[in-house]
Amino acid sequence: MATLKDVAEAAGVSRATVSRVINGQAGVNPETRTRVLRAIDQLNYRPHPVARGLATKRTRIIGVFVPTTVTRLFLDHFFPPLLQGVVQAAAGRGYNVMLSLFSDEGDRDSYAHSVHNGYMDGAIAVVSALMSNVLLPRLQAEGFPLVTVGRWPAMDAPSVDVDNRAGARTATEHLLRIGHRRLGTITGPRDLPMPQDRHQGFEDALRSYGIPVDRRLVVEADLTELGGMVAMQRLLEEKPEAVFVQSDTMAIGALKAIRAAGLRVPQDIALVGFDDIPLASLVEPPLTTIRQPIQLLGHMAVELLLDVLENPGNKNAHRQLQLPTELVVRASCGALRTR
């Protein structure tokens, strides 16, 4: 494999001159630049990415902070399409991705250490109470380029998210329009912005129909299938006609709990989820849900971060993006049967 020294000898110049040509710096005679480029091509020389990063002070590596374990990463249907969007967008702009998973305080310290060592040009962080109380404000205060997937009210960092409140209101109003009145809901952890926004949309819809919020019909879970099952078992005691579940993963768990109780969906209880993960259309009955563009969230997070990196003085690069959602009607809500 050719080295920088080999190129310099073939072109008859110093290694410093070769380095200036590779990094596009000024001060090189056009004829000399042509000679160096010809030698690079003939020797099939490829600059070492770490060495080049040291010279340019850019590694072209984007960090992705995900507050979860390896096991849950592959069980949660939200993360794979999100990461696919990140990787595709980064590759299209000549960047690599470093995935960082963590689940406790010690992990947070290790990833902060990685940031300080200069391994990453910037990072995309999936918002969670697990990391947002400590890690994100710390990185932002130190001026580290950061974009979040999901909003975090305590920070003014650039972010990309969907309109969770409007999506939840659409889901709930759909159940109300087809005649259901005793509505329950399974929320995510209520200390996070996303479950707060989706619950607010649920309440908005009830109020628009003049229906008071019954706290007995509101159950909190942990955004897992098991959490959805346990929450649905509690809700069944209150005999809801329909349930809006804040994630498809939890909704699939709720569906299993309803069946285990000898009830049917949608004949006995109608069900609507949120996300439109691939499995939503494959369960029986197929799940009515709110579709959010998960892969596009990852793509837009990369674009926003690169705007921050490449245009640090541009105020538009520090904006909060909000993507729309869409109601997808399938059999679980009973609307198709009603029609």
N, C-alpha and C positions, 0 to 999 in steps of 0.2 A: 504494500500500500504506500502510495507516494506521500511524502511529508512536505511541510512548508519549506524545509531546507532544500529538498529536491527541486521544487518549483523555482526557488531563488537561483539555484545553480543553473538550471536549464534556461532561465530568462536572463541570466547574467546580471542580477540585481541583488540587493540585500533582502533579508527576510522581513525587515520593517516595511520595505516598499511593497512586497507581496501582500503583507497584512493590510496596508492602506488600500490597495486595489480591491481586495476581497471585501473590505468593509465600506467601500464606496466613498472613501475620504478624498478630499481635494489635495492638490499639491503634487500630483503625479503627471509627468509628461505624457501626452496622448500616445506617442510612439511606444514609450515604456509600458504604459497600461496595456496596449495591444499585445506587446511581447509577453507580458505576464499572463494575460488571458489565454494566449495561444498555448503557453506552457501548461497552464492548468488543464486545458482541454486535452492536450496530448498525453498528459500523465494521469488523466482521470482523477485529479485531486479533489477530495471532499474535505472541507474544513471540519475539524472536530467541534461538535456543538458546544461542549463545555468550555473549550479554549476560546471559541468565538464569543461565547456568552461573557467570559471574563473581559474580553476586549471591548465589547459593545455595551457591557453592563445590562444585557438583556439575555435571558435564558430561553425565551419563547416557550415557556412552560406555564400553563394555567393550573392552579390548584382548584380542586372541587372538594369542599368540606361537607360531608354528609354525616349527620348525627345519628348513627345507627351501627349495628354490628354487621359482620359479613353475612351471617345467617339471615337476618331480617332484610338485608339489602336485596337478596334474591327472592325472598318470600313476598315482599311488598311490591305490588305491581306498578307503583308510581315511579320508582327510581330507575328501572331499566330504560323506558322511553325517554326520560329526562336526560339520563347520561348519554343515550344515543344522540340526542339533539346537540348536547355539548360537544361530544367528540367529533361529530360530522362538521359542525360549524368551525371548531378550532382547527381541524385538519385543512379545511378549505382556506383558512387564512395563514397556514404555515405554523401552527402552534401545536404542541403536545399537551396532554392532560395528565396531571398527577392526582389520583384519587386518594382522599384521606378520610378514613372512617374513624369515629371515636364515640365512646359511650360513657366516659367519666372524666373527672377533673385532670387526672394524670395524662390522658390522651390529649386534652386541650393544651396542656403545657408543651407536649412534644411537638404538636403541629405549629404552635406559636414559635417554637425554637426553629423549625424548618423554615418558617417565613423569614426569621431574622438571619438565617444563614444564606439567604439570597437564592434559594432553589426556585422560587416562583416569581414571575413578573407581577402577578395579581391572582385573585381567587374569586370563585363563585361559592357562596354559602347557602345551603338549604336551611331556612329559618326553623329553629326549634328552641324551646325553652332550655333544652339541654346545653346549648352552647351560647345562646344569645345574651344571657345575663352577664357573661364574663368575656368570652373570646372575641365576639364581634365588636363591642365598644372599644376593647383594648386595641384591636388591629386598626380600627378607624382612627382612634386618637393618635396612633403612631404614623398615620398617613399612608398606610398600606392600601393599594388599589383593591377595592372590594365591591362586589355586586351581590345582592341577595336574591334568591328565588323565594318569594313570599315577603310580605311587608313586615317590618318590625318597628312599631311606633316610636320606640325610644331612640331610634337612629334616623339620620337623614341620608343614609347611604343610597346609591342608585339601586333600584330594584325592579324586578319584573314579576308580575302576578296576574291572576285572572280576577274578574269581578265576582268575588265569592258571595257577596251579599245579594247581588242581582240574580246570580245563578240559583241560590237557595230559595229566593222568593219565587222564581219561575217554577221550580220544582214543587213548592208547596201550593202555589196557586193552581197548578195543574191538577193536583189531588182535590182541591176545593171545587174546581170547575166541573169535575166529573161526579160530584155529589157527596164526597166524604166530608164529615164535619168533626169527628172526634180523632184528631191527628196527634200522633206521637212523634218524637224525634230522638235519634241517637247522635250525640255530639262527640267530637273529639275533645281532648283536654282543654278545658275552658280557660286556661291561662295563656293559650296561644292565640295570636291574631286570627288565623284562618278559621278555627271553630267559632270564635266570637263573631266574625263577620257572617258566617253561614247561619249561625243561630239568629242573628239579627234579621237576616232575610226571611227566615222562617216566621219570626214574630211579626215582621212587616206584613206578610201575606195574611196571617190570621187577623190582624187588626183591620186590614182592608175589607175583610168579610164580616167584621164586627164580632169576631170570636175571641174570647179572653184566653190568655195563655194559662194552661193548667200545668203547674210545675210537676205534678205527679206523672205527667206524660213526657217529661224531659229526663233522659238518662245519659250520663257521660261514660265514654269508653276510651280505649287507648289506640284507636285507628288500626287495630288488628282484627283478623277474622274471629279469633277467640273472644276478643273484647266485644265484637258485635253480637256473638251468640249469647254471652252472659247478659248484656244489656237488653237484648230482646226477651230473654226469659223474665227479666224484671218487668218489662213493659207489658207482657202478656197478662200480668195480674190486673192491669188497668183497662184491659179490653179495648185497645184502640181499633178504629176502622182502617186506618192507614198510617204508615210510618215513613217519614223522610229520614234517611240515613246519610250522614255527612261524608261517607266514602263508600265506594263500591266494595272494597275489601271487607268493611264492617257489614255492608248490606248482604254479602254472601253468607257471612256468619249468621246474620239475622234470619235469612231464609232457611238455614239449617235448623235453627231453633224453632221456627214456626212449624216446620215439618215434624220435628221431634215431638211437638205438642199435639200432633194429630190434626193440625189445621192446614188450610190450603192458601196458596198465593196465586191469584188475587181474590179468589172467591170469599175467603174469610178475612184476610188482611191484605191490603194493597201495599206495595213497596216501591220506593224510588230512591236511587242512590246518587252519587256524585263522583265524577272523574271520567267515566266511560273507558275503563281499562279493558284490554282484549277479552278477558274472561266474562265481562258483563253480558256479552251477546251469546255466550256459550252455556250458561247455567240454564236450568229449567225451573220456572219459566224465565225467558230472557229478561234481563233487568232494564227497566226504564231508568234513565239516568241523565245527569247533566254532563255533557261532554266538555272537558277543558282540553286545550291543545298542549298536552304535556311535552311532546317532543319540541314543539315550537318554543315553549318556555325555556328549554335548555339552549336552543339556538339563539334566541333573543338575549339571553343572559350573556352569552359569549360576545355577541355584537356590542352590547352595552359596555362590557368590560374592556373590549378593545378600543372603543371610543374613549374611555377614561384613560387608557394607557397611551394612546396615540395623540389625543387632543386634551391634555391635562388642563388647559386654560379655557376649554369650551364648556360653558355652563350647561348646554343642552346634553352633554355627555353624562351629567349627574341627575338625570331625570328618573321618575318612577313610571314605568310602563305598565299598562293594565290591558289585558287581552279579554275579549268577550267569550262567553260560554254559549252552549246550545242545548236545548232540550231534545233528547232522543227517546221517543215513545216506543216501548216494547210491551210485552205481555204482562209484566209484573204489577202494573198499576191498575189493570182492569179496563183501561180506556178502549183497547181494541175490541174486547168482548162486548163493552157497552155499545160501541158503534155498530 
